[in-house]
Amino acid sequence: MSTGKPAIRSTFAADPEMKELVEFFVQEMPGRIASLRKAFDSASLADLTRLAHQLKGASGGYGFPSIGAKAADIENALKAHPSPSSASLASIKADLDELIDLCTRASSSD
C-alpha cells in the first residue's frame, strides 16, 4: 500500500545477517495490521494491548524503533485506562491509525 510517504527502513537493513529476519518481519505486517484492526473494531482492548505489546518488542528487535514507540503509546494508553472513555478511544484510534501507517511503510530493503 503506497501512502505517498517514504518507506521506513530497518536500522539493520544493511546487515546481511539480519536481512532474512527483517524480510520475514516485514512480510508479517499485513497480518499484524489485520489483527490490530480486528481487536480495535471488536472492542477487544485486552487483545489490542497484547498485540501492541508484542509489536513494541518485536519492532525494536528488527530495527524499527518508530513502530515500537507508537505501539508503546497504544499499550501505555490502554494500561492507564483499561475502560477508556469515548474521548480516550478516539485518541487510541488516532494512535492506531498512525501505527498502521508506520507498519505499511516498513521496508526490508536498504
N, C-alpha and C positions, 0 to 999 in steps of 0.2 A: 504494500500500500504506500503510495507516494503522497506525502503531506506537503511537499514543496520545501520542507525544512531539511537541513543537512543530516546525513546519517550520523549515528553515534557509533564510534569505533571503540572497540575494546582496548584498554591500555596494554593488553597482551597481543594485539593484532600482529605485531612484528616478531613475536616469539614462536619459532617453529614447533617447540614442544607443547605449546598451548593451542595451536591453530585448530586442531581437530576438536578439542574440547569446547572452544569458543564457538566453532561452527555448530556443534550439537546444541549448545545453549541457545543460540540464535534460532535454530530450526524449531526449538520447543516453544518459542514465543507465541505463535498463534494459539496454541493450546492453553498456555498460561493466561493469555488475554481473554480467551473464551471463559475460562474458569473464574477469573476475576469478575467479568461482566455478569455471569450467571449468579455468583454469590451476591453481588450487589442487587441485581434485579429481583432475586428471590428473597431479599432481606435476610439472608443468612450471614449475619455480621460476624459470627464466630468463624465461619469458613473464610470470610473475607480477611479477617485478622490473621488467620493461619496462613493463607495464601500470600498476603503481604509480607508476613514474617519470613516465609520461605524464599520469596523473591528478593527480599532485602539481603539475606545471607548469601544466596547463590550469585546474585549480580555482582557483589563485591569480589567474590572468588573468581569470577570470569572477566573482571576488568571493566565493569560498567557501574562506576560509583554514582552517577546521576540517577540511574534507575533505582539503585539501592536506597539513596536518600529519599526519593519520592515514595517508595514503598514503606520506608520507615515513618514518613509523615502520616501515612494512612494507618499503619499499625498503631502508632502512638495516639492518634486521634480516637481510634476505636477503643483502645485500652483506657483512655481517660474518660470516655463517655460510652460505656457499654450499651446504654439505651439512649442513643442520640436523639435530640430534638430534630424537627424538620430543618431548622437552620443549620444544625451540625451535619445532618445528612447531605444537605446541599453543598456544604464545604467539602465533605468527604467525596462526594460525587465529582466535584471540580478537581480534587487531587487525583481521583481515579482516572478521570479523562486525561490529565497531564501524564500520569504514569503510563497509560495505554499509548499515548502519543510517543513517549520515550521508547517504549517497548517496540513499537512498529518501526522505529528508526534505528534500532540496534542492528549493527552490521558486523559480520565476521571478517570482512576483507580489510586489508590495511591500506 
